[in-house]
Amino acid sequence: MIEINLLPDDLKKQRVIVPKGLFIFIGIILISLLILWMISVNKSYTAVAMKADNVETRWQEILVLKNEYGGYKKQLKSLEERALVVNYLMADRIYYSQKLNELSDLLIDGIWFNRLDLNSEVLTIEGKVYSKEGKEEAIVGNFMNNIKYHESFFKDFDDVELKIIKRRIQDVEHISFILFCHFKQKELPDNEDES
């Protein structure tokens, strides 16, 4: 295709000739800027990676501390529950020396003890009774009533059960008895989970 330009020279478009060195110079500047940008991005990436590693390390330390805290919290809760139980039991404990003293005061003439047995549920009193008038059963009944109606002695018991055993030794009748004093069952306070 042939192009003909009939315009006068002063109106014709002048072609600008750019020297080749300018293109090379601009190319070198662009490549230098690109390299500087890549170096800057690389430094920023390295700094961010280091910060991420530091944050990860700190996070792992925090997780270890959190686990230790959880263990300490469980131990503390267990100790608080134990302390609550101990305080409850100490507040309502039974003074056995006082019980034995009261039991001694409640004795009636003609009764003696052979054995006292104590466990967490029952106080067992084994004894014998002898009366010249033959009123052994009445004496044991009075002794049992003394126990039941003595307020400070009976306050820790639910019930008193009596078992009488009659025996004859060489034509002399005597009575052995066993008293079962059942302790009140203490319920521990409820532990509500607060967490």
C-alpha positions in Angstrom: 0.0 0.0 0.0 1.3 3.3 -1.0 0.7 6.4 1.1 0.9 9.8 -0.4 1.0 12.9 1.8 0.1 16.0 -0.1 0.2 18.4 2.9 2.8 21.0 3.0 6.0 20.2 5.0 5.2 22.5 7.8 1.9 20.7 8.4 3.2 17.2 8.0 3.7 15.1 11.0 7.2 15.1 12.0 8.6 11.9 12.9 10.5 11.9 16.2 13.6 9.8 16.2 14.4 8.5 19.6 18.0 7.4 20.1 18.5 3.7 20.9 20.6 4.5 23.9 17.5 6.1 25.6 15.6 2.8 25.3 18.6 0.9 26.8 18.8 3.5 29.6 15.1 3.3 30.4 15.3 -0.5 30.3 18.2 -0.5 32.7 16.3 1.8 35.1 13.2 -0.4 34.9 15.2 -3.6 35.6 17.0 -1.8 38.5 13.7 -0.7 40.0 12.3 -4.2 39.6 15.4 -5.7 41.3 15.1 -3.1 44.1 11.4 -3.9 44.5 12.2 -7.6 44.7 14.9 -7.0 47.3 12.5 -4.9 49.3 9.7 -7.5 49.0 12.2 -10.2 50.0 13.3 -8.2 53.1 9.7 -7.6 54.0 8.9 -11.3 53.6 11.9 -12.3 55.7 10.8 -9.8 58.4 7.2 -11.1 58.4 8.4 -14.7 58.4 10.6 -14.0 61.4 7.7 -12.3 63.2 5.5 -15.3 62.4 8.1 -17.7 63.8 8.3 -15.5 66.9 4.5 -15.5 67.2 4.4 -19.3 66.7 7.1 -19.8 69.4 5.2 -17.5 71.8 2.0 -19.3 71.0 3.6 -22.7 71.9 4.9 -21.2 75.2 1.4 -19.9 75.9 -0.1 -23.3 75.2 2.3 -24.9 77.6 1.5 -22.3 80.2 -2.2 -22.8 79.6 -1.9 -26.6 80.1 0.1 -26.0 83.3 -2.6 -23.6 84.4 -5.3 -26.2 83.7 -3.5 -28.7 85.8 -3.0 -26.3 88.6 -6.7 -25.3 88.4 -7.8 -29.0 88.6 -5.4 -29.5 91.6 -6.8 -26.4 93.3 -10.4 -27.5 92.7 -9.6 -30.9 94.2 -7.9 -29.4 97.2 -10.9 -27.0 97.7 -13.3 -29.9 97.6 -11.1 -31.8 100.1 -10.9 -28.8 102.4 -14.7 -28.4 102.2 -15.2 -32.0 103.2 -12.6 -31.7 106.0 -14.2 -28.5 107.3 -17.6 -30.1 107.2 -16.4 -33.2 109.1 -14.4 -31.2 111.6 -17.5 -29.0 112.4 -19.7 -32.1 113.1 -17.1 -34.5 114.5 -17.9 -36.7 117.4 -15.8 -36.5 120.5 -15.5 -40.1 121.6 -13.9 -39.3 125.0 -17.0 -37.2 125.8 -19.3 -40.1 124.6 -17.4 -42.6 126.8 -17.6 -40.3 129.8 -21.4 -39.8 129.3 -21.8 -43.6 128.8 -20.0 -44.1 132.2 -22.4 -41.6 133.8 -25.4 -43.4 132.3 -24.5 -46.8 133.9 -26.9 -48.3 136.3 -25.8 -50.5 139.2 -25.6 -54.2 138.2 -24.4 -53.5 134.6 -20.9 -53.8 133.4 -19.4 -53.7 130.0 -17.4 -56.5 128.4 -16.6 -54.9 125.1 -17.0 -51.6 123.1 -16.7 -51.7 119.4 -16.7 -48.7 117.1 -16.8 -48.4 113.3 -18.2 -45.7 110.9 -21.8 -47.0 111.1 -22.4 -48.3 114.6 -21.2 -48.2 118.2 -21.6 -51.7 119.7 -21.7 -52.1 123.5 -21.6 -55.6 124.9 -22.2 -56.1 128.6 -23.8 -58.2 131.4 -26.3 -57.4 134.0 -27.0 -59.1 137.3 -29.7 -58.3 139.9 -30.4 -60.1 143.2 -34.1 -59.4 142.6 -34.1 -60.9 139.1 -34.9 -57.6 137.4 -32.1 -57.9 134.8 -34.4 -57.1 131.8 -35.8 -54.0 133.5 -32.3 -52.8 134.4 -31.2 -53.2 130.7 -34.4 -51.5 129.5 -33.7 -48.5 131.9 -30.2 -48.3 130.7 -31.3 -48.3 127.1 -33.9 -45.5 127.9 -31.2 -43.5 129.6 -29.1 -43.6 126.5 -32.1 -42.7 124.2 -33.2 -39.8 126.3 -29.8 -38.4 127.2 -29.8 -35.6 124.6 -26.0 -34.9 124.2 -25.2 -38.6 124.0 -28.0 -39.6 121.6 -27.6 -36.6 119.2 -25.2 -38.4 117.0 -27.3 -41.6 116.7 -30.3 -42.5 114.6 -31.4 -45.5 116.7 -30.4 -47.8 119.5 -31.1 -51.5 119.1 -31.1 -54.0 121.9 -30.3 -57.7 121.8 -30.7 -59.7 125.0 -29.2 -63.1 125.6 -30.2 -65.1 128.6 -27.7 -67.6 130.0 -27.6 -69.9 133.0 -24.3 -70.6 134.7 -24.5 -73.1 137.6 -28.2 -72.5 138.3 -27.7 -68.7 138.3 -29.4 -66.9 135.5 -27.7 -63.9 134.1 -28.3 -61.8 131.1 -25.8 -60.6 128.5 -26.9 -57.8 126.2 -25.7 -56.1 123.1 -26.6 -52.5 122.2 -26.2 -51.3 118.7 -26.1 -47.5 118.5 -26.4 -46.6 114.8 -24.7 -43.4 113.9 -26.5 -40.8 111.8 -25.2 -40.9 108.3 -23.7 -37.6 107.4 -24.1 -36.4 103.9 -21.3 -34.4 102.4 -22.2 -31.0 101.0 -23.0 -30.9 97.3 -20.2 -29.6 95.1 -21.5 -27.6 92.3 -19.2 -27.2 89.3 -18.6 -23.4 88.9 -16.6 -23.7 85.7 
